[in-house]
Amino acid sequence: MNTIDLDKSEIRELNSMLHSIDGKSGDTSFLVINPKGKHNIAVGVDAEVDITIDGHAGHYVGGMNKYANITVTGNAGAGLAENIMSGVVRVKGNSSQYTGATGRGGLIVVEGDAAARCGISMKGVDIVVGGNVGHMCAFLGQLGNVVVCGDAGDAFGDSIFELNLFIQGKVKSLGTDCEEKEMDPEKLALLTELLDKAEIKADPKKFKVYGPARTLYNFKIDNAVL
Amino acid sequence: MSYPTAKEQPNVYDEHPELQESATWTRQVIHEIQRAATEGIYSIRGGGAKRKVPHFDDLLFLGSSMSRYPLEGYREKCETDVTLGTRFAKKPLHLDIPITIAGMSFGALSAQAKDALGKGAAAMGTTTTTGDGGMTEEERASSKTLVLQMLPSRYGMNPDDLRKADAIEVVCGQGAKPGGGGMLLGQKISDRVAQMRTLPKGIDQRSACRHPDWTGPDDLEIKIAEIREITDWEKPIYVKVGATRTKYDVQLACKAGADVIVVDGMQGGTAATQDVFMEHVGIPTLPAVRIAVEALQGMGMHRKVQLIVSGGIRNGADVAKCMALGADAVAIGMAALFALGCNSPKYDKEYRKLGSAAGYYDAYHIGQCPAGISTQDPELAKRFDVELGGRRIKNLLKTMVLEAQTLARACGKSHLHNLEPEDLVALTLEAAAMAKVPLAGTDWYPGKGSF
């Protein structure tokens, strides 16, 4: 186990070390202590390693992550695991705005609440939130799945493309072009699998699922010819 | 419905000399109102603002005579190189010429056209820039030095391409549509484009206009730091803005940690946006250059944070004037497309079949470009000769540089960077005010003391 103390080391040293993992030296576990809300912890990792950040992380922790398994024991700032490619990023506390923004693959788990715009512009990532999400969840999301065990704020699923938005609690209001879909056996199986992978206990049968109404996909031209 | 042609109705004005077109209700305005009444949606097209605005043609150089002496055209050096990214990057970019190819997306353009741009730029030791669709293998292979754009849409964004790029350009906006996102209509969302952009095929794609994971300049500072961390501080990070509140934008971009700032004036082109956006938003490139330079000088960062300007740069005279006003380099977009063959008389018959004509064609959004440039149709794109296109880009760049050097030598300057505002005069009040360059024959521009 490698321990990095961010009271003594700079972010640059940490990331530089993480980027030079070559899979040969055998280091596969890292513990980062005293993060104290610093930004850009463990960004651009491209290795099958386990990284635990003990405390609160700032913005973009796990940004553009590939393969790594990252856990934040406290809260996380904005842009958690933005543009994640693969691997798992887990936050035991709450995460701030734009959680999982533009994420392309892998899994993000927020055991607490995720704030506004969770999953904004997502492109294939799966996001599972144990608590609530704020407004504009999955805004302009293109591909992937979001699971919310708590409630959602305003404009849930606004302007989404081909997403599944599973939610157990209340939706304050639906966003443009978002509508409830039928929870068929295929979707139920997918939800069950997501909750399993996220290691979050919840009864899939209590969830509803939302998706795109697809009325925004093409410009509307009337053709009222004289 | 179209107006009667000259053939159908010859000599309207000879027969009816009393007919006078209204300056307010021109035939174009009437046509547009009737189109709106028919379709119920804004007009979308490609290109840039068509209206006449004060531009570099309104400035002239004061060549040498008795009080200044020139440099010999063929024997005395006039250097053209520029280094971009000296502020923080471990690997700044050394360009042989101060003209780069602006960001134009794969999706807007065919892969073949992107390939040709790369070849031509590489031949002249300069850069090309990806666009709103991400990096293609073709462009990375042919472009020796490639700038990867990071746009609000984040189509195709991934850390591998970030690391393959030579520089990264965070795009806040572009001159054609400052405050607007990209647009790509269904007919150009081919299988490949759809796959790269993670979108269903055939939809009318509208990109976000704001970045998804940062909001203001203080966030941008953290975001730029993230990109630097991911790329181990190797690559210059540019920030691109469409010219609007240029002074504040440049100051804030500088403070946020940009290595290079790109300012794109309202004449800048696009493959598709609303006509209303192009014509009524932004400021011309002419004042934008001067404002951006003043902002950098005010912060003591001129030449330390490099400035690239774009938006209607057409020839070596435009390049030289931008340099004289203090830019480090320029970018060309539309000019590069015209060099590749866009709007060539060669395709006039085909433009007419599309309801246009050579010299007028701007329907890049439709994707039926007969030159094979702004299309995803494989049959049309096949027509485009990549090697020839590369040569033509090289020739255009070479000509622009030679022209700029000619003007610089005439002003006695041994490097394009040595051109200065004192080498310029203005022909009009507007240009004088915008560039803060005196009216020819006077030492006055609006805002300066008294006549």
Interface residues (C-beta under 8 A of the other chain):
Chain A: I11 R12 N15 S16 H19 H39 N40 V43 G44 D46 G58 H59 Y60 G63 M64 K66 A78 G79 E82 N83 M85 Y98 A101 T102 R104 R117 I120 S121 K123 G124 L140 Q142 L143 F161 E162 Y217 N218 F219 K220 I221 D222 N223 A224 V225 L226
Chain B: M1 Q34 A37 T38 E39 G40 I41 I44 S153 R154 M157 N158 P159 L162 L185 G186 T198 L199 P200 G202 I203 D204 A208 P212 D213 W214 D219 I222 K223 A225 E226 E229 I230 T231 D232 W233
